[in-house]
Amino acid sequence: MKSRLPESWRIFIEYYPLFRKLEGELAAAPWFGDRWTLYTGHFNEGIFLHLYKPGWHNDRGRGIHLETWISIDGVRNGSVPVVMHCERELPDRDRFNALFIERAWDLISSWPGYAPSRTNRMERFIHRFPLSKRTLIRKLTEEFTRVSAVGGIIDETLGRM
């Protein structure tokens, strides 16, 4: 008998234990003690994880956050993204984006496979890599450790607004 559970919930259930393990890995990282917060949840395509700090206007998940997700398309295509989102609830998002990208462009551009954007109002950068359950936690831990370097730039940019 075929499961009546929507595909997004099957993905959530399948990957939730891995995301919980990822949360533990990230929380144990030396850089994490600098007021970082993690939030894992379900969305209409699967499972996501936000990494953010207080003051980033992300209390409802619609401010600034570093994010990854496993989606229906991602499972089909075998890819996982790591992105920085600036959602529409961020006050003066256009001003933040202009100031942030000016300060972070060289850093983000130096990361292999990362594509910073000057024009996408929501995505400051994106990086995709192959989806593999065997390497997912290690790879996401590496990538979030790398992108955590923009945390100070985000804090400083918000402080100048």
mmCIF file of the C-alpha atoms, coordinates in Angstrom:
data_MODEL
# 
_entry.id   MODEL 
# 
loop_
_atom_site.group_PDB 
_atom_site.id 
_atom_site.type_symbol 
_atom_site.label_atom_id 
_atom_site.label_alt_id 
_atom_site.label_comp_id 
_atom_site.label_asym_id 
_atom_site.label_entity_id 
_atom_site.label_seq_id 
_atom_site.pdbx_PDB_ins_code 
_atom_site.Cartn_x 
_atom_site.Cartn_y 
_atom_site.Cartn_z 
_atom_site.occupancy 
_atom_site.B_iso_or_equiv 
_atom_site.pdbx_formal_charge 
_atom_site.auth_seq_id 
_atom_site.auth_comp_id 
_atom_site.auth_asym_id 
_atom_site.auth_atom_id 
_atom_site.pdbx_PDB_model_num 
ATOM 1   C CA . MET A 1 1   ? 0.000  0.000  0.000  1.00 0.00 ? 1   MET A CA 1 
ATOM 2   C CA . LYS A 1 2   ? 1.331  3.403  -0.938 1.00 0.00 ? 2   LYS A CA 1 
ATOM 3   C CA . SER A 1 3   ? 1.902  5.914  1.868  1.00 0.00 ? 3   SER A CA 1 
ATOM 4   C CA . ARG A 1 4   ? -0.677 8.678  2.166  1.00 0.00 ? 4   ARG A CA 1 
ATOM 5   C CA . LEU A 1 5   ? 1.875  10.927 3.783  1.00 0.00 ? 5   LEU A CA 1 
ATOM 6   C CA . PRO A 1 6   ? 2.749  13.884 1.529  1.00 0.00 ? 6   PRO A CA 1 
ATOM 7   C CA . GLU A 1 7   ? 6.217  13.679 -0.002 1.00 0.00 ? 7   GLU A CA 1 
ATOM 8   C CA . SER A 1 8   ? 7.384  16.772 1.908  1.00 0.00 ? 8   SER A CA 1 
ATOM 9   C CA . TRP A 1 9   ? 6.589  15.059 5.217  1.00 0.00 ? 9   TRP A CA 1 
ATOM 10  C CA . ARG A 1 10  ? 8.315  11.843 4.111  1.00 0.00 ? 10  ARG A CA 1 
ATOM 11  C CA . ILE A 1 11  ? 11.435 13.923 3.376  1.00 0.00 ? 11  ILE A CA 1 
ATOM 12  C CA . PHE A 1 12  ? 11.117 15.705 6.726  1.00 0.00 ? 12  PHE A CA 1 
ATOM 13  C CA . ILE A 1 13  ? 10.823 12.413 8.635  1.00 0.00 ? 13  ILE A CA 1 
ATOM 14  C CA . GLU A 1 14  ? 13.686 10.825 6.696  1.00 0.00 ? 14  GLU A CA 1 
ATOM 15  C CA . TYR A 1 15  ? 16.125 13.716 7.141  1.00 0.00 ? 15  TYR A CA 1 
ATOM 16  C CA . TYR A 1 16  ? 15.083 15.012 10.573 1.00 0.00 ? 16  TYR A CA 1 
ATOM 17  C CA . PRO A 1 17  ? 17.509 12.721 12.492 1.00 0.00 ? 17  PRO A CA 1 
ATOM 18  C CA . LEU A 1 18  ? 20.375 13.925 10.272 1.00 0.00 ? 18  LEU A CA 1 
ATOM 19  C CA . PHE A 1 19  ? 19.420 17.571 10.778 1.00 0.00 ? 19  PHE A CA 1 
ATOM 20  C CA . ARG A 1 20  ? 19.276 17.030 14.558 1.00 0.00 ? 20  ARG A CA 1 
ATOM 21  C CA . LYS A 1 21  ? 22.770 15.534 14.408 1.00 0.00 ? 21  LYS A CA 1 
ATOM 22  C CA . LEU A 1 22  ? 23.873 18.505 12.286 1.00 0.00 ? 22  LEU A CA 1 
ATOM 23  C CA . GLU A 1 23  ? 22.475 20.871 14.937 1.00 0.00 ? 23  GLU A CA 1 
ATOM 24  C CA . GLY A 1 24  ? 24.635 19.107 17.534 1.00 0.00 ? 24  GLY A CA 1 
ATOM 25  C CA . GLU A 1 25  ? 27.741 19.366 15.346 1.00 0.00 ? 25  GLU A CA 1 
ATOM 26  C CA . LEU A 1 26  ? 27.176 23.067 14.691 1.00 0.00 ? 26  LEU A CA 1 
ATOM 27  C CA . ALA A 1 27  ? 26.371 23.859 18.331 1.00 0.00 ? 27  ALA A CA 1 
ATOM 28  C CA . ALA A 1 28  ? 29.660 22.209 19.355 1.00 0.00 ? 28  ALA A CA 1 
ATOM 29  C CA . ALA A 1 29  ? 31.730 24.262 16.884 1.00 0.00 ? 29  ALA A CA 1 
ATOM 30  C CA . PRO A 1 30  ? 34.033 26.909 18.414 1.00 0.00 ? 30  PRO A CA 1 
ATOM 31  C CA . TRP A 1 31  ? 32.450 29.746 16.400 1.00 0.00 ? 31  TRP A CA 1 
ATOM 32  C CA . PHE A 1 32  ? 28.891 28.844 17.469 1.00 0.00 ? 32  PHE A CA 1 
ATOM 33  C CA . GLY A 1 33  ? 29.198 30.293 20.965 1.00 0.00 ? 33  GLY A CA 1 
ATOM 34  C CA . ASP A 1 34  ? 28.936 33.801 19.514 1.00 0.00 ? 34  ASP A CA 1 
ATOM 35  C CA . ARG A 1 35  ? 25.144 34.003 20.050 1.00 0.00 ? 35  ARG A CA 1 
ATOM 36  C CA . TRP A 1 36  ? 24.138 31.800 17.114 1.00 0.00 ? 36  TRP A CA 1 
ATOM 37  C CA . THR A 1 37  ? 20.695 30.152 16.965 1.00 0.00 ? 37  THR A CA 1 
ATOM 38  C CA . LEU A 1 38  ? 19.524 27.098 15.014 1.00 0.00 ? 38  LEU A CA 1 
ATOM 39  C CA . TYR A 1 39  ? 16.015 26.317 13.878 1.00 0.00 ? 39  TYR A CA 1 
ATOM 40  C CA . THR A 1 40  ? 14.941 23.206 11.963 1.00 0.00 ? 40  THR A CA 1 
ATOM 41  C CA . GLY A 1 41  ? 11.440 22.911 10.544 1.00 0.00 ? 41  GLY A CA 1 
ATOM 42  C CA . HIS A 1 42  ? 9.109  21.537 7.914  1.00 0.00 ? 42  HIS A CA 1 
ATOM 43  C CA . PHE A 1 43  ? 8.049  23.465 4.827  1.00 0.00 ? 43  PHE A CA 1 
ATOM 44  C CA . ASN A 1 44  ? 5.844  22.589 1.862  1.00 0.00 ? 44  ASN A CA 1 
ATOM 45  C CA . GLU A 1 45  ? 8.791  20.938 0.065  1.00 0.00 ? 45  GLU A CA 1 
ATOM 46  C CA . GLY A 1 46  ? 10.623 19.148 2.895  1.00 0.00 ? 46  GLY A CA 1 
ATOM 47  C CA . ILE A 1 47  ? 12.945 20.163 5.738  1.00 0.00 ? 47  ILE A CA 1 
ATOM 48  C CA . PHE A 1 48  ? 15.017 23.298 6.358  1.00 0.00 ? 48  PHE A CA 1 
ATOM 49  C CA . LEU A 1 49  ? 17.547 24.605 8.843  1.00 0.00 ? 49  LEU A CA 1 
ATOM 50  C CA . HIS A 1 50  ? 18.121 28.294 9.668  1.00 0.00 ? 50  HIS A CA 1 
ATOM 51  C CA . LEU A 1 51  ? 21.269 29.586 11.345 1.00 0.00 ? 51  LEU A CA 1 
ATOM 52  C CA . TYR A 1 52  ? 21.073 33.169 12.608 1.00 0.00 ? 52  TYR A CA 1 
ATOM 53  C CA . LYS A 1 53  ? 21.812 35.571 15.439 1.00 0.00 ? 53  LYS A CA 1 
ATOM 54  C CA . PRO A 1 54  ? 19.645 37.830 17.607 1.00 0.00 ? 54  PRO A CA 1 
ATOM 55  C CA . GLY A 1 55  ? 19.009 41.166 15.940 1.00 0.00 ? 55  GLY A CA 1 
ATOM 56  C CA . TRP A 1 56  ? 18.774 39.682 12.451 1.00 0.00 ? 56  TRP A CA 1 
ATOM 57  C CA . HIS A 1 57  ? 14.969 40.142 12.401 1.00 0.00 ? 57  HIS A CA 1 
ATOM 58  C CA . ASN A 1 58  ? 14.509 36.395 11.906 1.00 0.00 ? 58  ASN A CA 1 
ATOM 59  C CA . ASP A 1 59  ? 12.160 35.692 14.819 1.00 0.00 ? 59  ASP A CA 1 
ATOM 60  C CA . ARG A 1 60  ? 9.458  34.550 12.380 1.00 0.00 ? 60  ARG A CA 1 
ATOM 61  C CA . GLY A 1 61  ? 11.930 33.084 9.881  1.00 0.00 ? 61  GLY A CA 1 
ATOM 62  C CA . ARG A 1 62  ? 11.588 36.063 7.572  1.00 0.00 ? 62  ARG A CA 1 
ATOM 63  C CA . GLY A 1 63  ? 14.674 38.144 8.297  1.00 0.00 ? 63  GLY A CA 1 
ATOM 64  C CA . ILE A 1 64  ? 18.338 37.364 7.697  1.00 0.00 ? 64  ILE A CA 1 
ATOM 65  C CA . HIS A 1 65  ? 19.454 33.769 8.003  1.00 0.00 ? 65  HIS A CA 1 
ATOM 66  C CA . LEU A 1 66  ? 21.907 31.255 6.613  1.00 0.00 ? 66  LEU A CA 1 
ATOM 67  C CA . GLU A 1 67  ? 19.921 28.284 5.373  1.00 0.00 ? 67  GLU A CA 1 
ATOM 68  C CA . THR A 1 68  ? 19.951 24.826 3.903  1.00 0.00 ? 68  THR A CA 1 
ATOM 69  C CA . TRP A 1 69  ? 17.105 22.526 2.974  1.00 0.00 ? 69  TRP A CA 1 
ATOM 70  C CA . ILE A 1 70  ? 16.256 19.164 1.513  1.00 0.00 ? 70  ILE A CA 1 
ATOM 71  C CA . SER A 1 71  ? 13.338 19.520 -0.869 1.00 0.00 ? 71  SER A CA 1 
ATOM 72  C CA . ILE A 1 72  ? 11.355 17.327 -3.239 1.00 0.00 ? 72  ILE A CA 1 
ATOM 73  C CA . ASP A 1 73  ? 13.312 18.768 -6.187 1.00 0.00 ? 73  ASP A CA 1 
ATOM 74  C CA . GLY A 1 74  ? 16.597 18.489 -4.293 1.00 0.00 ? 74  GLY A CA 1 
ATOM 75  C CA . VAL A 1 75  ? 16.017 14.781 -3.675 1.00 0.00 ? 75  VAL A CA 1 
ATOM 76  C CA . ARG A 1 76  ? 15.081 14.265 -7.340 1.00 0.00 ? 76  ARG A CA 1 
ATOM 77  C CA . ASN A 1 77  ? 18.059 16.315 -8.582 1.00 0.00 ? 77  ASN A CA 1 
ATOM 78  C CA . GLY A 1 78  ? 20.459 15.131 -5.893 1.00 0.00 ? 78  GLY A CA 1 
ATOM 79  C CA . SER A 1 79  ? 21.487 18.604 -4.685 1.00 0.00 ? 79  SER A CA 1 
ATOM 80  C CA . VAL A 1 80  ? 21.590 20.604 -1.448 1.00 0.00 ? 80  VAL A CA 1 
ATOM 81  C CA . PRO A 1 81  ? 21.887 24.411 -1.229 1.00 0.00 ? 81  PRO A CA 1 
ATOM 82  C CA . VAL A 1 82  ? 23.547 26.634 1.340  1.00 0.00 ? 82  VAL A CA 1 
ATOM 83  C CA . VAL A 1 83  ? 22.282 30.203 1.044  1.00 0.00 ? 83  VAL A CA 1 
ATOM 84  C CA . MET A 1 84  ? 22.076 33.525 2.820  1.00 0.00 ? 84  MET A CA 1 
ATOM 85  C CA . HIS A 1 85  ? 18.549 34.893 2.717  1.00 0.00 ? 85  HIS A CA 1 
ATOM 86  C CA . CYS A 1 86  ? 17.386 38.436 3.380  1.00 0.00 ? 86  CYS A CA 1 
ATOM 87  C CA . GLU A 1 87  ? 13.625 38.056 3.527  1.00 0.00 ? 87  GLU A CA 1 
ATOM 88  C CA . ARG A 1 88  ? 11.092 40.808 3.000  1.00 0.00 ? 88  ARG A CA 1 
ATOM 89  C CA . GLU A 1 89  ? 10.477 41.423 6.728  1.00 0.00 ? 89  GLU A CA 1 
ATOM 90  C CA . LEU A 1 90  ? 14.016 42.756 7.072  1.00 0.00 ? 90  LEU A CA 1 
ATOM 91  C CA . PRO A 1 91  ? 13.649 46.512 7.636  1.00 0.00 ? 91  PRO A CA 1 
ATOM 92  C CA . ASP A 1 92  ? 15.250 48.498 4.801  1.00 0.00 ? 92  ASP A CA 1 
ATOM 93  C CA . ARG A 1 93  ? 16.314 45.323 3.016  1.00 0.00 ? 93  ARG A CA 1 
ATOM 94  C CA . ASP A 1 94  ? 17.635 47.145 -0.066 1.00 0.00 ? 94  ASP A CA 1 
ATOM 95  C CA . ARG A 1 95  ? 19.924 49.358 1.998  1.00 0.00 ? 95  ARG A CA 1 
ATOM 96  C CA . PHE A 1 96  ? 21.167 46.379 3.997  1.00 0.00 ? 96  PHE A CA 1 
ATOM 97  C CA . ASN A 1 97  ? 21.830 44.400 0.819  1.00 0.00 ? 97  ASN A CA 1 
ATOM 98  C CA . ALA A 1 98  ? 23.839 47.205 -0.771 1.00 0.00 ? 98  ALA A CA 1 
ATOM 99  C CA . LEU A 1 99  ? 25.959 47.761 2.328  1.00 0.00 ? 99  LEU A CA 1 
ATOM 100 C CA . PHE A 1 100 ? 26.432 44.074 3.046  1.00 0.00 ? 100 PHE A CA 1 
ATOM 101 C CA . ILE A 1 101 ? 27.411 42.943 -0.438 1.00 0.00 ? 101 ILE A CA 1 
ATOM 102 C CA . GLU A 1 102 ? 29.908 45.796 -0.764 1.00 0.00 ? 102 GLU A CA 1 
ATOM 103 C CA . ARG A 1 103 ? 31.647 44.589 2.404  1.00 0.00 ? 103 ARG A CA 1 
ATOM 104 C CA . ALA A 1 104 ? 31.324 40.821 1.826  1.00 0.00 ? 104 ALA A CA 1 
ATOM 105 C CA . TRP A 1 105 ? 31.725 40.415 -1.956 1.00 0.00 ? 105 TRP A CA 1 
ATOM 106 C CA . ASP A 1 106 ? 35.442 39.556 -1.942 1.00 0.00 ? 106 ASP A CA 1 
ATOM 107 C CA . LEU A 1 107 ? 35.091 37.082 0.918  1.00 0.00 ? 107 LEU A CA 1 
ATOM 108 C CA . ILE A 1 108 ? 32.119 35.248 -0.606 1.00 0.00 ? 108 ILE A CA 1 
ATOM 109 C CA . SER A 1 109 ? 33.727 35.263 -4.058 1.00 0.00 ? 109 SER A CA 1 
ATOM 110 C CA . SER A 1 110 ? 36.805 33.550 -2.590 1.00 0.00 ? 110 SER A CA 1 
ATOM 111 C CA . TRP A 1 111 ? 34.790 30.501 -1.519 1.00 0.00 ? 111 TRP A CA 1 
ATOM 112 C CA . PRO A 1 112 ? 34.887 27.737 -4.156 1.00 0.00 ? 112 PRO A CA 1 
ATOM 113 C CA . GLY A 1 113 ? 31.484 27.188 -5.749 1.00 0.00 ? 113 GLY A CA 1 
ATOM 114 C CA . TYR A 1 114 ? 29.770 30.177 -4.113 1.00 0.00 ? 114 TYR A CA 1 
ATOM 115 C CA . ALA A 1 115 ? 27.936 32.736 -6.192 1.00 0.00 ? 115 ALA A CA 1 
ATOM 116 C CA . PRO A 1 116 ? 27.327 36.121 -4.520 1.00 0.00 ? 116 PRO A CA 1 
ATOM 117 C CA . SER A 1 117 ? 24.601 38.314 -5.980 1.00 0.00 ? 117 SER A CA 1 
ATOM 118 C CA . ARG A 1 118 ? 24.267 42.072 -6.289 1.00 0.00 ? 118 ARG A CA 1 
ATOM 119 C CA . THR A 1 119 ? 20.777 41.873 -7.796 1.00 0.00 ? 119 THR A CA 1 
ATOM 120 C CA . ASN A 1 120 ? 18.811 39.109 -6.066 1.00 0.00 ? 120 ASN A CA 1 
ATOM 121 C CA . ARG A 1 121 ? 17.059 40.945 -3.223 1.00 0.00 ? 121 ARG A CA 1 
ATOM 122 C CA . MET A 1 122 ? 16.544 37.777 -1.205 1.00 0.00 ? 122 MET A CA 1 
ATOM 123 C CA . GLU A 1 123 ? 19.616 35.616 -1.865 1.00 0.00 ? 123 GLU A CA 1 
ATOM 124 C CA . ARG A 1 124 ? 22.967 37.181 -1.065 1.00 0.00 ? 124 ARG A CA 1 
ATOM 125 C CA . PHE A 1 125 ? 24.767 33.993 -2.082 1.00 0.00 ? 125 PHE A CA 1 
ATOM 126 C CA . ILE A 1 126 ? 24.106 30.377 -2.955 1.00 0.00 ? 126 ILE A CA 1 
ATOM 127 C CA . HIS A 1 127 ? 26.193 27.245 -3.178 1.00 0.00 ? 127 HIS A CA 1 
ATOM 128 C CA . ARG A 1 128 ? 24.922 23.823 -4.229 1.00 0.00 ? 128 ARG A CA 1 
ATOM 129 C CA . PHE A 1 129 ? 26.580 20.479 -3.686 1.00 0.00 ? 129 PHE A CA 1 
ATOM 130 C CA . PRO A 1 130 ? 25.570 16.836 -4.249 1.00 0.00 ? 130 PRO A CA 1 
ATOM 131 C CA . LEU A 1 131 ? 23.062 15.307 -1.840 1.00 0.00 ? 131 LEU A CA 1 
ATOM 132 C CA . SER A 1 132 ? 24.518 12.272 -0.094 1.00 0.00 ? 132 SER A CA 1 
ATOM 133 C CA . LYS A 1 133 ? 23.220 10.971 3.219  1.00 0.00 ? 133 LYS A CA 1 
ATOM 134 C CA . ARG A 1 134 ? 26.646 9.504  3.946  1.00 0.00 ? 134 ARG A CA 1 
ATOM 135 C CA . THR A 1 135 ? 28.438 12.879 3.729  1.00 0.00 ? 135 THR A CA 1 
ATOM 136 C CA . LEU A 1 136 ? 25.588 15.318 4.429  1.00 0.00 ? 136 LEU A CA 1 
ATOM 137 C CA . ILE A 1 137 ? 26.409 16.166 8.047  1.00 0.00 ? 137 ILE A CA 1 
ATOM 138 C CA . ARG A 1 138 ? 30.141 16.576 7.416  1.00 0.00 ? 138 ARG A CA 1 
ATOM 139 C CA . LYS A 1 139 ? 29.588 18.683 4.286  1.00 0.00 ? 139 LYS A CA 1 
ATOM 140 C CA . LEU A 1 140 ? 26.958 20.942 5.878  1.00 0.00 ? 140 LEU A CA 1 
ATOM 141 C CA . THR A 1 141 ? 29.114 21.375 8.989  1.00 0.00 ? 141 THR A CA 1 
ATOM 142 C CA . GLU A 1 142 ? 31.987 22.469 6.747  1.00 0.00 ? 142 GLU A CA 1 
ATOM 143 C CA . GLU A 1 143 ? 29.807 24.844 4.734  1.00 0.00 ? 143 GLU A CA 1 
ATOM 144 C CA . PHE A 1 144 ? 28.108 26.439 7.744  1.00 0.00 ? 144 PHE A CA 1 
ATOM 145 C CA . THR A 1 145 ? 31.502 26.868 9.383  1.00 0.00 ? 145 THR A CA 1 
ATOM 146 C CA . ARG A 1 146 ? 32.644 28.668 6.221  1.00 0.00 ? 146 ARG A CA 1 
ATOM 147 C CA . VAL A 1 147 ? 29.571 30.904 5.863  1.00 0.00 ? 147 VAL A CA 1 
ATOM 148 C CA . SER A 1 148 ? 29.503 31.751 9.580  1.00 0.00 ? 148 SER A CA 1 
ATOM 149 C CA . ALA A 1 149 ? 32.326 34.140 8.650  1.00 0.00 ? 149 ALA A CA 1 
ATOM 150 C CA . VAL A 1 150 ? 29.693 36.572 7.355  1.00 0.00 ? 150 VAL A CA 1 
ATOM 151 C CA . GLY A 1 151 ? 28.066 36.739 10.801 1.00 0.00 ? 151 GLY A CA 1 
ATOM 152 C CA . GLY A 1 152 ? 30.269 39.602 11.946 1.00 0.00 ? 152 GLY A CA 1 
ATOM 153 C CA . ILE A 1 153 ? 29.757 41.451 8.658  1.00 0.00 ? 153 ILE A CA 1 
ATOM 154 C CA . ILE A 1 154 ? 25.983 41.093 9.022  1.00 0.00 ? 154 ILE A CA 1 
ATOM 155 C CA . ASP A 1 155 ? 26.149 42.362 12.625 1.00 0.00 ? 155 ASP A CA 1 
ATOM 156 C CA . GLU A 1 156 ? 28.322 45.336 11.634 1.00 0.00 ? 156 GLU A CA 1 
ATOM 157 C CA . THR A 1 157 ? 26.138 46.174 8.631  1.00 0.00 ? 157 THR A CA 1 
ATOM 158 C CA . LEU A 1 158 ? 22.982 46.134 10.728 1.00 0.00 ? 158 LEU A CA 1 
ATOM 159 C CA . GLY A 1 159 ? 24.765 48.296 13.322 1.00 0.00 ? 159 GLY A CA 1 
ATOM 160 C CA . ARG A 1 160 ? 25.453 50.957 10.668 1.00 0.00 ? 160 ARG A CA 1 
ATOM 161 C CA . MET A 1 161 ? 21.835 51.244 9.573  1.00 0.00 ? 161 MET A CA 1 
# 
